[in-house]
């Protein structure tokens, strides 16, 4: 039958969902590891990453069970959810690749002003104080602060944020196309008959 057959579609869909399960577990482990080592103190950031990982895990698990059992209802909802995830991820990835320097600076400043924990993490890890200028009357987690030799964090962040956004956007686009591939596999697989089932039964 080649790769258009029932068995090939089933194995392809199972392999894709096993990949998603591994990615989701990796996201959860990295977030927990970062919190445990004290690299990230913000519960919102850690909770957000773990939440996305758990969501992806259950979606992939539903797809894997649906593929193994050829379960029509599970495959239908899996296909719909995966398509919605594709739309969101494709949009976010495209925005990451399209954002310019001024927009990056504005978004970073908004995020900086809205999270004290993020400020502390950045100041401690990058050894800098303040966003655009150092405030001697404010507290700072950087090692350079007692000597008043700290530079603003904005320049250090902006030096790397462009590369990070391009990397995130590229990886996001790659996975968004694998999600579209998963939607196509699921649609095709749902409409194929199991050769081991009753030939007269409707799927």
DOVO-791766 format. One record per residue (C-alpha): residue number from 1; x, y negated, z. Coordinates in Angstrom, 2 decimals. Layout:
firo:NUM, x:X, y:Y, z:Z
...
END
This chain:
firo:1, x:0.00, y:0.00, z:0.00
firo:2, x:2.95, y:-2.30, z:0.49
firo:3, x:2.79, y:-5.32, z:2.76
firo:4, x:-0.81, y:-6.02, z:1.81
firo:5, x:-1.95, y:-2.86, z:3.62
firo:6, x:-3.72, y:-2.51, z:6.94
firo:7, x:-0.69, y:-1.11, z:8.80
firo:8, x:1.66, y:-3.82, z:7.54
firo:9, x:-0.79, y:-6.59, z:8.52
firo:10, x:-1.22, y:-5.05, z:11.95
firo:11, x:2.51, y:-4.74, z:12.58
firo:12, x:3.20, y:-8.26, z:11.29
firo:13, x:0.55, y:-9.75, z:13.58
firo:14, x:1.83, y:-7.75, z:16.55
firo:15, x:5.42, y:-8.86, z:15.90
firo:16, x:4.36, y:-12.51, z:15.64
firo:17, x:2.49, y:-12.35, z:18.95
firo:18, x:5.37, y:-10.59, z:20.68
firo:19, x:7.52, y:-13.54, z:19.57
firo:20, x:4.97, y:-15.95, z:21.08
firo:21, x:4.93, y:-13.96, z:24.33
firo:22, x:8.72, y:-14.18, z:24.54
firo:23, x:8.67, y:-17.94, z:23.84
firo:24, x:5.99, y:-18.50, z:26.50
firo:25, x:7.93, y:-16.53, z:29.12
firo:26, x:11.09, y:-18.45, z:28.19
firo:27, x:9.27, y:-21.77, z:28.70
firo:28, x:7.98, y:-20.68, z:32.12
firo:29, x:11.41, y:-19.40, z:33.22
firo:30, x:13.26, y:-22.54, z:32.04
firo:31, x:10.80, y:-24.83, z:33.86
firo:32, x:11.06, y:-22.79, z:37.07
firo:33, x:14.85, y:-22.61, z:36.76
firo:34, x:15.11, y:-26.39, z:36.28
firo:35, x:12.93, y:-27.00, z:39.35
firo:36, x:14.85, y:-24.47, z:41.45
firo:37, x:18.23, y:-26.02, z:40.58
firo:38, x:16.88, y:-29.52, z:41.22
firo:39, x:17.45, y:-30.67, z:37.63
firo:40, x:13.83, y:-31.85, z:37.47
firo:41, x:11.99, y:-33.06, z:40.57
firo:42, x:8.74, y:-34.11, z:38.88
firo:43, x:5.95, y:-31.60, z:39.53
firo:44, x:4.00, y:-33.09, z:36.60
firo:45, x:6.77, y:-32.24, z:34.11
firo:46, x:7.39, y:-28.77, z:35.52
firo:47, x:3.66, y:-28.08, z:35.85
firo:48, x:3.03, y:-29.28, z:32.30
firo:49, x:5.70, y:-27.02, z:30.80
firo:50, x:4.56, y:-24.03, z:32.86
firo:51, x:0.92, y:-24.75, z:31.93
firo:52, x:1.76, y:-24.79, z:28.21
firo:53, x:3.75, y:-21.57, z:28.65
firo:54, x:0.88, y:-19.83, z:30.45
firo:55, x:-1.61, y:-21.01, z:27.81
firo:56, x:0.61, y:-19.73, z:25.00
firo:57, x:1.10, y:-16.44, z:26.86
firo:58, x:-2.63, y:-15.76, z:27.13
firo:59, x:-3.30, y:-16.79, z:23.52
firo:60, x:-0.51, y:-14.48, z:22.32
firo:61, x:-1.77, y:-11.70, z:24.60
firo:62, x:-5.27, y:-12.04, z:23.15
firo:63, x:-3.84, y:-11.90, z:19.64
firo:64, x:-1.71, y:-8.88, z:20.49
firo:65, x:-4.63, y:-6.95, z:22.02
firo:66, x:-6.89, y:-7.95, z:19.14
firo:67, x:-4.31, y:-6.78, z:16.60
firo:68, x:-3.70, y:-3.44, z:18.32
firo:69, x:-7.39, y:-2.66, z:18.72
firo:70, x:-8.58, y:-4.43, z:15.55
firo:71, x:-11.06, y:-6.23, z:17.80
firo:72, x:-13.14, y:-8.56, z:15.64
firo:73, x:-14.27, y:-10.98, z:18.38
firo:74, x:-10.81, y:-11.39, z:19.91
firo:75, x:-9.25, y:-11.90, z:16.50
firo:76, x:-11.87, y:-14.51, z:15.57
firo:77, x:-11.32, y:-16.64, z:18.68
firo:78, x:-7.56, y:-16.12, z:18.44
firo:79, x:-7.64, y:-17.42, z:14.86
firo:80, x:-9.67, y:-20.51, z:15.84
firo:81, x:-7.47, y:-21.36, z:18.85
firo:82, x:-4.27, y:-20.82, z:16.88
firo:83, x:-5.51, y:-23.12, z:14.12
firo:84, x:-6.30, y:-25.87, z:16.66
firo:85, x:-2.85, y:-25.43, z:18.23
firo:86, x:-1.34, y:-25.71, z:14.74
firo:87, x:-3.10, y:-29.06, z:14.14
firo:88, x:-1.92, y:-30.51, z:17.47
firo:89, x:1.63, y:-29.20, z:17.18
firo:90, x:2.01, y:-30.28, z:13.55
firo:91, x:0.80, y:-33.80, z:14.45
firo:92, x:3.13, y:-34.12, z:17.44
firo:93, x:6.11, y:-32.73, z:15.50
firo:94, x:5.49, y:-35.13, z:12.61
firo:95, x:5.26, y:-38.03, z:15.08
firo:96, x:8.59, y:-37.00, z:16.65
firo:97, x:10.26, y:-37.11, z:13.24
firo:98, x:8.60, y:-40.37, z:12.16
firo:99, x:9.04, y:-42.51, z:15.30
firo:100, x:11.44, y:-45.45, z:14.91
firo:101, x:13.94, y:-47.01, z:17.34
firo:102, x:11.61, y:-49.72, z:18.64
firo:103, x:8.82, y:-47.22, z:19.28
firo:104, x:11.25, y:-44.91, z:21.05
firo:105, x:12.37, y:-47.72, z:23.36
firo:106, x:8.79, y:-48.77, z:24.11
firo:107, x:7.65, y:-45.22, z:24.93
firo:108, x:10.71, y:-44.60, z:27.09
firo:109, x:10.12, y:-47.79, z:29.05
firo:110, x:6.45, y:-46.89, z:29.62
firo:111, x:7.44, y:-43.43, z:30.82
firo:112, x:10.18, y:-44.89, z:33.00
firo:113, x:7.82, y:-47.34, z:34.72
firo:114, x:5.14, y:-44.69, z:35.31
firo:115, x:7.23, y:-42.04, z:37.04
firo:116, x:9.49, y:-42.63, z:40.03
firo:117, x:10.61, y:-39.00, z:40.06
firo:118, x:11.71, y:-39.19, z:36.43
firo:119, x:13.70, y:-42.34, z:37.18
firo:120, x:15.53, y:-40.57, z:40.01
firo:121, x:16.30, y:-37.54, z:37.84
firo:122, x:17.67, y:-39.65, z:34.99
firo:123, x:19.72, y:-41.91, z:37.28
firo:124, x:21.20, y:-38.92, z:39.08
firo:125, x:22.02, y:-36.85, z:35.97
firo:126, x:23.24, y:-39.69, z:33.71
firo:127, x:24.92, y:-41.70, z:36.50
firo:128, x:23.14, y:-44.95, z:35.64
firo:129, x:20.78, y:-47.41, z:37.35
firo:130, x:17.71, y:-49.27, z:36.09
firo:131, x:16.27, y:-49.12, z:32.63
firo:132, x:17.59, y:-52.26, z:30.90
firo:133, x:19.46, y:-53.76, z:33.82
firo:134, x:20.62, y:-52.68, z:37.27
firo:135, x:18.67, y:-54.06, z:40.21
firo:136, x:20.95, y:-54.35, z:43.23
firo:137, x:17.96, y:-54.67, z:45.55
firo:138, x:16.41, y:-51.37, z:44.41
firo:139, x:17.45, y:-47.88, z:45.41
firo:140, x:19.34, y:-45.70, z:42.95
firo:141, x:20.33, y:-42.03, z:42.99
firo:142, x:23.46, y:-42.48, z:40.86
firo:143, x:26.92, y:-41.89, z:42.33
firo:144, x:28.14, y:-45.18, z:40.86
firo:145, x:25.58, y:-47.31, z:42.74
firo:146, x:27.55, y:-47.92, z:45.96
firo:147, x:30.36, y:-49.47, z:43.89
firo:148, x:27.97, y:-51.55, z:41.73
firo:149, x:29.60, y:-50.09, z:38.60
firo:150, x:26.52, y:-48.56, z:37.01
firo:151, x:25.35, y:-49.26, z:33.50
firo:152, x:21.65, y:-49.43, z:32.50
firo:153, x:20.02, y:-46.11, z:31.60
firo:154, x:18.30, y:-47.34, z:28.44
firo:155, x:21.46, y:-47.36, z:26.33
firo:156, x:22.50, y:-43.89, z:27.48
firo:157, x:19.04, y:-42.45, z:26.85
firo:158, x:18.59, y:-44.07, z:23.44
firo:159, x:21.97, y:-42.72, z:22.28
firo:160, x:20.60, y:-39.19, z:22.52
firo:161, x:16.83, y:-39.51, z:22.24
firo:162, x:16.87, y:-39.76, z:18.43
firo:163, x:18.71, y:-36.45, z:18.11
firo:164, x:16.43, y:-34.84, z:20.70
firo:165, x:13.30, y:-36.01, z:18.89
firo:166, x:14.60, y:-34.73, z:15.56
firo:167, x:15.44, y:-31.37, z:17.13
firo:168, x:12.05, y:-31.12, z:18.88
firo:169, x:10.23, y:-32.20, z:15.72
firo:170, x:12.07, y:-29.67, z:13.55
firo:171, x:11.51, y:-26.80, z:16.00
firo:172, x:7.88, y:-27.83, z:16.41
firo:173, x:7.34, y:-27.86, z:12.65
firo:174, x:8.91, y:-24.42, z:12.34
firo:175, x:6.61, y:-22.94, z:14.98
firo:176, x:3.58, y:-24.77, z:13.59
firo:177, x:4.10, y:-23.02, z:10.25
firo:178, x:4.46, y:-19.67, z:12.02
firo:179, x:1.09, y:-20.44, z:13.65
firo:180, x:-0.44, y:-21.07, z:10.23
firo:181, x:1.10, y:-17.80, z:9.11
firo:182, x:-0.55, y:-16.16, z:12.12
firo:183, x:-3.92, y:-17.62, z:11.12
firo:184, x:-3.51, y:-16.22, z:7.61
firo:185, x:-2.43, y:-12.78, z:8.91
firo:186, x:-5.41, y:-12.71, z:11.28
firo:187, x:-7.91, y:-13.73, z:8.61
firo:188, x:-6.60, y:-11.06, z:6.23
firo:189, x:-6.37, y:-8.40, z:8.93
firo:190, x:-9.95, y:-8.99, z:10.13
firo:191, x:-11.28, y:-8.27, z:6.65
firo:192, x:-9.35, y:-5.07, z:6.17
firo:193, x:-10.77, y:-1.65, z:7.02
firo:194, x:-8.95, y:0.70, z:9.31
firo:195, x:-8.12, y:3.77, z:7.14
firo:196, x:-8.55, y:5.99, z:10.22
firo:197, x:-12.09, y:4.72, z:10.87
firo:198, x:-15.32, y:5.96, z:9.30
firo:199, x:-15.22, y:4.77, z:5.67
firo:200, x:-18.92, y:3.96, z:5.78
firo:201, x:-18.64, y:1.78, z:8.88
firo:202, x:-18.73, y:-2.00, z:8.48
firo:203, x:-16.01, y:-3.99, z:10.25
END
